[in-house]
Amino acid sequence: MVELDQISTPQYKRCARCKQLKLLMEYWSDKNTQDGFCRQCKGCLTEYWKSAKGREINKRATKKYAQSAKGILCSARFRASDKRKEYLKNYTQSGRLAIKEKERYHRIQDEYGWHSHIDSWYPAARFLEGLQTATIVEIKV
C-alpha cells in the first residue's frame, strides 16, 4: 500500500546548473529552501567549490562568520571543549615524539661526523637503520 507522504513528495528534482533530473539523494539538504534540498546537485556543487571562484567565496564567508558574534561564541565553545583538549594532547605527544626522533638523528650525525648531504653513504645508512657498521679506517699515504 502506498502512503500519502510518498505520493506528495517528489523523488526527483532538476539540477539548476546541469539541468538533469536526478534523485533527491543526489542533493545536499538545505533547510532554507522550500523542498529542503539545494538547487544544485552534489556533483555540480563539488565542482563549483573546487573552482577558484568557489574557494574565494568560501574563504570570505568563513572569515565573515569567524568575526560574527555567533562565530566567536562557537569558537570559544570549541576551544573549551574536551574534544579539543584531547586532540591537542595527542597532537603534542606525537609532535614531541617526532622532535625527539629528529634530535636523535642529528645527534648521531654529529657524533659520527655524518651530515645530511651524505646520508646515503653506505656505512651511515646501515648504522641509521640499526644494523652494525663496518669500522672505517682512513689510511694516509
Residue frames relative to the residue before (quaternion, step in Angstrom):
aa qw qx qy qz dx dy dz
M 1.0000 0.0000 0.0000 0.0000 0.00 0.00 0.00
V 0.3533 -0.7406 0.5390 0.1904 3.58 -0.89 0.95
E 0.3458 -0.7444 0.5358 0.1980 3.55 -0.86 0.99
L 0.6463 -0.5452 0.3821 0.3729 3.54 -1.25 0.48
D 0.6194 0.5607 -0.3465 0.4266 3.61 1.04 -0.75
Q 0.6603 0.5193 -0.3102 0.4451 3.59 0.99 -0.79
I 0.6498 0.5079 -0.3170 0.4683 3.58 1.07 -0.65
S 0.7274 0.4558 -0.2527 0.4464 3.59 0.85 -0.96
T 0.7062 0.4227 -0.2752 0.4969 3.63 1.09 -0.53
P 0.3703 -0.7265 0.5256 0.2427 3.59 -0.78 0.94
Q 0.3720 -0.7337 0.5287 0.2094 3.57 -1.06 0.72
Y 0.7449 0.3199 -0.1814 0.5567 3.57 1.29 -0.32
K 0.0655 -0.7726 0.6304 0.0376 3.52 -1.28 0.46
R 0.3893 -0.7066 0.5398 0.2403 3.59 -1.12 0.66
C 0.4286 -0.7031 0.5155 0.2370 3.56 -0.86 1.07
A 0.4580 -0.7053 0.4744 0.2601 3.58 -0.89 0.94
R 0.7036 0.4535 -0.2726 0.4743 3.61 1.15 -0.46
C 0.8032 0.2716 -0.1449 0.5099 3.61 0.64 -1.08
K 0.3690 -0.7842 0.4308 0.2515 3.61 1.34 -0.12
Q 0.4856 0.6468 -0.4529 0.3753 3.60 1.17 0.45
L 0.4338 -0.6654 0.5448 0.2688 3.53 -1.21 0.63
K 0.0442 0.8231 -0.5590 0.0896 3.59 -0.54 1.18
L 0.6191 -0.5355 0.4227 0.3890 3.54 -1.30 0.39
L 0.6089 -0.5820 0.3993 0.3621 3.58 -1.15 0.58
M 0.6184 0.5567 -0.3570 0.4246 3.59 1.11 -0.55
E 0.6269 0.5191 -0.3380 0.4725 3.59 1.28 -0.13
Y 0.6401 0.4652 -0.3219 0.5199 3.59 1.29 0.38
W 0.4554 -0.6410 0.5354 0.3082 3.56 -1.15 0.65
S 0.4937 -0.6356 0.4926 0.3310 3.56 -1.14 0.53
D 0.0154 -0.7758 0.6304 -0.0228 3.56 -1.17 0.71
K 0.3024 -0.8007 0.4920 0.1596 3.56 -0.33 1.24
N 0.6200 0.5705 -0.3403 0.4175 3.60 1.24 -0.29
T 0.6518 0.4915 -0.3287 0.4749 3.60 1.21 -0.20
Q 0.6540 -0.5502 0.3609 0.3731 3.54 -1.23 0.50
D 0.7588 0.3636 -0.2124 0.4969 3.60 0.93 -0.84
G 0.5386 -0.6673 0.3799 0.3468 3.62 1.26 -0.06
F 0.6914 0.4091 -0.2753 0.5280 3.60 1.28 0.22
C 0.6027 -0.5630 0.4281 0.3695 3.56 -1.23 0.52
R 0.5791 -0.5919 0.4346 0.3543 3.56 -1.25 0.42
Q 0.7511 0.3244 -0.1803 0.5460 3.58 1.11 -0.72
C 0.5359 -0.6289 0.4571 0.3293 3.57 -1.14 0.64
K 0.7028 -0.4718 0.3293 0.4185 3.58 -1.28 0.30
G 0.6514 0.5342 -0.3141 0.4378 3.57 0.95 -0.87
C 0.6815 0.4781 -0.2867 0.4741 3.59 0.90 -0.92
L 0.6626 0.4981 -0.3127 0.4638 3.59 0.95 -0.81
T 0.6314 0.5237 -0.3338 0.4644 3.59 0.98 -0.79
E 0.6436 0.5176 -0.3098 0.4710 3.56 0.97 -0.88
Y 0.6589 0.5155 -0.3030 0.4565 3.59 0.99 -0.87
W 0.7119 0.4610 -0.2747 0.4530 3.60 0.80 -0.96
K 0.6339 0.5041 -0.3394 0.4784 3.60 1.20 -0.34
S 0.5689 0.5887 -0.3895 0.4220 3.61 1.20 -0.33
A 0.6672 -0.5141 0.3609 0.4005 3.57 -1.25 0.40
K 0.6467 0.5234 -0.3155 0.4564 3.58 0.96 -0.85
G 0.6676 0.5048 -0.2953 0.4607 3.58 0.94 -0.89
R 0.6484 0.5109 -0.3183 0.4660 3.59 0.98 -0.82
E 0.6502 0.5166 -0.3126 0.4611 3.60 0.99 -0.85
I 0.6553 0.5007 -0.3088 0.4738 3.60 0.94 -0.87
N 0.6507 0.5147 -0.3108 0.4637 3.58 0.97 -0.87
K 0.6360 0.5328 -0.3253 0.4537 3.59 1.00 -0.82
R 0.6737 0.4891 -0.2912 0.4712 3.58 0.94 -0.92
A 0.6564 0.5109 -0.3132 0.4584 3.59 0.96 -0.85
T 0.6420 0.5212 -0.3210 0.4616 3.60 1.00 -0.81
K 0.6575 0.5056 -0.3051 0.4679 3.58 0.95 -0.88
K 0.6508 0.5155 -0.3090 0.4639 3.59 0.96 -0.90
Y 0.6609 0.5038 -0.3054 0.4649 3.59 0.95 -0.86
A 0.6494 0.5326 -0.3161 0.4412 3.59 0.97 -0.87
Q 0.7033 0.4470 -0.2610 0.4872 3.60 1.11 -0.63
S 0.5641 0.5985 -0.3932 0.4111 3.62 1.22 -0.22
A 0.6628 -0.5072 0.3666 0.4111 3.59 -1.24 0.37
K 0.6546 0.5154 -0.3093 0.4584 3.57 0.96 -0.86
G 0.6603 0.5133 -0.2973 0.4606 3.58 0.99 -0.85
I 0.6430 0.5156 -0.3135 0.4716 3.58 1.00 -0.84
L 0.6567 0.5060 -0.3043 0.4692 3.59 0.96 -0.88
C 0.6598 0.5049 -0.3043 0.4660 3.58 0.93 -0.90
S 0.6516 0.5176 -0.3076 0.4615 3.59 0.99 -0.86
A 0.6555 0.5044 -0.3084 0.4699 3.59 0.97 -0.87
R 0.6405 0.5234 -0.3172 0.4639 3.57 1.02 -0.82
F 0.6583 0.5033 -0.3065 0.4684 3.57 1.00 -0.82
R 0.6496 0.5250 -0.3263 0.4426 3.61 0.93 -0.85
A 0.7129 0.4370 -0.2530 0.4866 3.59 1.09 -0.65
S 0.5196 0.6769 -0.4048 0.3286 3.60 1.23 -0.18
D 0.5759 -0.5918 0.4512 0.3383 3.54 -1.25 0.57
K 0.5919 0.5851 -0.3621 0.4196 3.57 1.09 -0.70
R 0.6695 0.4851 -0.2960 0.4783 3.61 0.95 -0.86
K 0.6414 0.5299 -0.3301 0.4459 3.58 0.96 -0.85
E 0.6458 0.5087 -0.3095 0.4779 3.57 1.02 -0.82
Y 0.6368 0.5262 -0.3222 0.4624 3.58 0.99 -0.85
L 0.6790 0.4894 -0.2975 0.4593 3.60 0.85 -0.95
K 0.6174 0.5465 -0.3431 0.4499 3.57 1.03 -0.76
N 0.6921 0.4628 -0.2705 0.4834 3.59 0.86 -0.98
Y 0.6492 0.5292 -0.3167 0.4451 3.58 0.98 -0.86
T 0.6884 0.4650 -0.2954 0.4719 3.59 0.87 -0.87
Q 0.6216 0.5337 -0.3504 0.4539 3.61 1.02 -0.67
S 0.6802 0.4645 -0.2991 0.4818 3.58 0.89 -0.87
G 0.6234 0.5379 -0.3323 0.4601 3.58 1.10 -0.68
R 0.6417 0.5189 -0.3184 0.4665 3.56 1.00 -0.82
L 0.6436 0.5179 -0.3252 0.4602 3.58 0.98 -0.82
A 0.6529 0.5063 -0.3162 0.4663 3.58 0.97 -0.83
I 0.6487 0.5091 -0.3150 0.4699 3.59 0.98 -0.80
K 0.6460 0.5147 -0.3222 0.4626 3.59 0.95 -0.85
E 0.6504 0.5133 -0.3160 0.4623 3.58 0.97 -0.84
K 0.6577 0.5007 -0.3066 0.4719 3.57 0.98 -0.84
E 0.6378 0.5172 -0.3229 0.4706 3.61 1.02 -0.81
R 0.6326 0.5325 -0.3214 0.4614 3.58 1.00 -0.82
Y 0.6454 0.5274 -0.3087 0.4583 3.54 0.96 -0.91
H 0.6963 0.4604 -0.2762 0.4763 3.61 0.89 -0.92
R 0.6019 0.5488 -0.3553 0.4586 3.59 1.10 -0.65
I 0.6475 0.5030 -0.3117 0.4801 3.59 0.98 -0.84
Q 0.6356 0.5269 -0.3278 0.4593 3.59 0.96 -0.83
D 0.6832 0.4836 -0.2887 0.4648 3.58 0.89 -0.94
E 0.6581 0.5354 -0.3069 0.4314 3.57 0.96 -0.91
Y 0.7888 0.3123 -0.1538 0.5065 3.57 0.91 -0.88
G 0.5156 -0.6900 0.3906 0.3247 3.57 1.26 0.08
W 0.4970 0.6272 -0.4509 0.3953 3.58 1.17 0.45
H 0.1663 -0.7994 0.5727 0.0735 3.54 -0.94 0.79
S 0.7071 -0.5168 0.2880 0.3872 3.52 -1.23 0.53
H 0.6571 0.5221 -0.3457 0.4196 3.63 1.02 -0.55
I 0.7425 0.3015 -0.2276 0.5531 3.62 1.24 -0.11
D 0.1975 0.8165 -0.5169 0.1647 3.59 1.13 0.69
S 0.6763 0.4950 -0.3092 0.4494 3.56 1.06 -0.61
W 0.3938 0.7110 -0.4845 0.3234 3.60 1.27 0.01
Y 0.5967 -0.6596 0.3223 0.3241 3.56 -0.69 1.12
P 0.7171 0.4219 -0.3063 0.4626 3.71 0.58 -0.91
A 0.6398 0.5248 -0.3363 0.4496 3.61 1.00 -0.77
A 0.6599 0.5088 -0.3086 0.4587 3.55 0.93 -0.89
R 0.6549 0.4996 -0.3202 0.4679 3.59 0.96 -0.80
F 0.6529 0.5174 -0.3247 0.4479 3.59 0.96 -0.83
L 0.6912 0.4870 -0.2784 0.4555 3.56 0.90 -0.92
E 0.6338 0.5039 -0.3327 0.4835 3.58 1.19 -0.37
G 0.5744 -0.6156 0.3716 0.3911 3.58 1.26 -0.03
L 0.5452 0.6009 -0.4108 0.4160 3.60 1.22 0.21
Q 0.5756 -0.5672 0.4429 0.3884 3.55 -1.22 0.35
T 0.2619 -0.7678 0.5648 0.1513 3.54 -1.07 0.73
A 0.5260 -0.6020 0.4951 0.3404 3.47 -1.26 0.41
T 0.4776 -0.6467 0.5041 0.3154 3.56 -1.09 0.63
I 0.2318 -0.7800 0.5708 0.1100 3.52 -0.81 1.04
V 0.0680 -0.7855 0.6151 0.0034 3.53 -0.75 1.08
E 0.2600 -0.7646 0.5721 0.1435 3.50 -0.81 1.04
I 0.1557 -0.7925 0.5863 0.0631 3.56 -0.72 1.07
K 0.1703 -0.7840 0.5913 0.0819 3.55 -0.74 1.09
V 0.2175 -0.7903 0.5638 0.1013 3.52 -0.84 0.97
